[in-house]
Amino acid sequence: MKRRGQARTRQAGFTLIELVITTAILMILASVALPISRVSVQRTKEVDLRRDLLDMRNAIDRYKDLADRNQIRVKAGTDGYPPDLETLVEGVPLAGKPGERIRFLRKIPIDPMTGKTDWGMRCVQDEPDSTSWCGDDIFDVFSQSTGTALDGTKYSSW
């Protein structure tokens, strides 16, 4: 039997202070996770950029190699590099095999930093750090992003 004036038993549940502390802890954890996810996204884009640059540079090198071995025809007076990136995608006819074409890229990759297929290009006559293209042939490609990488270098210098 309960006596009058006896205290009630405590009911199960959270107090207001427990809810405030839990919410504060969750907010702190979320504020730590957000910068980590941003760095992760940027790092993924940087990996994609390096892969795309490598793919295009390899395609340019393969084109030049075939041109040097006279397996594809190139415009007279050029150094044997592709005239543009579209040529690497469309392909060129093989010398001595009129019905056969060789393609070097499936498509022009999208620059992950700019979101466009507008790559910076250099020809043999350009300086190694030039940001303008002479327009004759493509010796090298680079990103036109003005951003800075996680390692402190400019994307355009990759």
C-alpha positions in Angstrom: 0.0 0.0 0.0 1.1 3.5 -0.8 1.0 6.1 1.7 -0.1 9.5 0.9 2.8 11.9 0.3 5.1 9.2 -1.0 7.1 10.2 -4.1 6.1 8.8 -7.5 8.4 6.4 -9.2 10.5 7.8 -12.0 9.3 7.1 -15.5 11.6 5.9 -18.3 12.7 8.4 -20.9 15.3 11.2 -21.6 15.6 14.4 -19.8 16.0 17.7 -21.6 19.7 17.9 -20.6 20.4 14.5 -22.1 18.8 15.4 -25.4 20.8 18.7 -25.5 24.1 16.9 -24.8 23.3 14.2 -27.4 22.4 16.8 -30.0 25.6 18.8 -29.3 27.8 15.7 -29.7 26.1 14.9 -33.1 26.6 18.4 -34.3 30.3 18.2 -33.4 30.7 14.9 -35.2 28.9 16.2 -38.3 31.1 19.3 -38.4 34.2 17.1 -38.4 32.8 14.8 -41.1 31.9 17.6 -43.6 35.5 18.8 -44.3 36.7 15.3 -44.6 34.0 14.6 -47.3 35.0 17.8 -49.2 38.6 16.7 -49.3 37.5 13.2 -50.4 35.5 14.7 -53.3 38.4 16.9 -54.3 40.9 14.0 -54.2 38.6 11.9 -56.4 38.5 14.8 -59.0 42.2 15.0 -58.9 42.6 11.3 -59.5 40.2 11.6 -62.4 42.1 14.6 -63.8 45.4 12.8 -63.7 43.9 9.7 -65.4 42.3 11.8 -68.1 45.6 13.7 -68.8 47.5 10.4 -68.9 45.0 8.9 -71.3 45.1 11.9 -73.7 48.9 12.1 -73.5 49.2 8.4 -74.3 46.8 8.8 -77.3 49.0 11.7 -78.6 52.1 9.6 -78.1 50.6 6.7 -80.0 49.5 9.0 -82.8 53.0 10.4 -83.1 54.6 6.9 -82.9 52.5 5.7 -85.9 53.2 8.9 -87.8 56.9 8.5 -87.3 56.7 4.9 -88.6 54.6 6.1 -91.6 51.7 3.9 -90.6 49.3 6.9 -90.8 49.4 9.9 -93.1 50.1 13.3 -91.6 49.9 16.8 -93.1 53.2 17.8 -94.8 55.3 20.3 -92.8 54.0 19.1 -89.4 55.9 17.3 -86.7 53.6 14.3 -86.8 51.4 15.2 -83.9 47.6 15.2 -84.1 46.1 18.5 -85.4 43.3 18.5 -82.7 41.7 16.3 -80.1 38.8 15.4 -82.4 41.2 13.6 -84.7 42.1 11.3 -81.8 38.5 10.4 -81.4 37.4 10.2 -85.1 40.5 8.3 -86.0 42.7 8.3 -89.1 43.0 5.9 -92.0 45.9 3.5 -91.9 48.5 3.9 -94.7 48.1 1.2 -97.3 44.8 0.0 -95.8 42.1 2.3 -97.2 39.2 0.8 -95.4 40.8 0.7 -91.9 40.9 3.5 -89.4 42.6 3.7 -86.1 41.1 5.6 -83.2 43.1 6.7 -80.2 40.4 7.9 -77.8 36.7 6.9 -77.4 35.8 10.4 -76.5 37.3 13.6 -75.3 37.2 13.4 -71.5 35.5 16.0 -69.5 37.9 18.0 -67.3 36.7 17.2 -63.7 37.8 20.6 -62.5 36.0 22.7 -65.0 33.2 20.3 -66.1 34.0 21.0 -69.8 35.8 19.2 -72.6 37.7 22.4 -73.2 41.3 21.4 -72.6 44.4 23.7 -72.8 46.8 22.6 -75.6 50.4 23.2 -76.5 52.3 22.5 -79.7 56.0 21.7 -80.1 56.9 25.3 -80.6 55.2 26.5 -77.4 57.1 27.0 -74.1 56.5 24.2 -71.6 54.5 26.5 -69.3 52.7 28.3 -72.1 48.9 28.7 -71.7 48.3 29.5 -75.4 48.3 27.1 -78.3 50.1 27.9 -81.6 47.3 26.0 -83.4 49.4 23.7 -85.6 49.4 20.4 -83.7 48.9 19.1 -80.2 52.1 18.1 -78.3 50.6 18.3 -74.8 47.3 19.0 -73.0 46.5 20.6 -69.6 43.6 21.6 -67.5 42.3 25.1 -67.9 41.3 25.2 -64.2 42.8 28.0 -62.2 42.3 26.0 -59.0 45.0 24.7 -56.6 45.4 21.0 -55.8 45.6 19.5 -52.4 49.4 19.4 -52.7 49.6 23.1 -53.4 50.3 22.9 -57.2 48.1 24.5 -59.9 45.9 22.0 -61.9 47.1 23.8 -65.1 50.7 22.7 -64.4 49.9 19.0 -64.3 
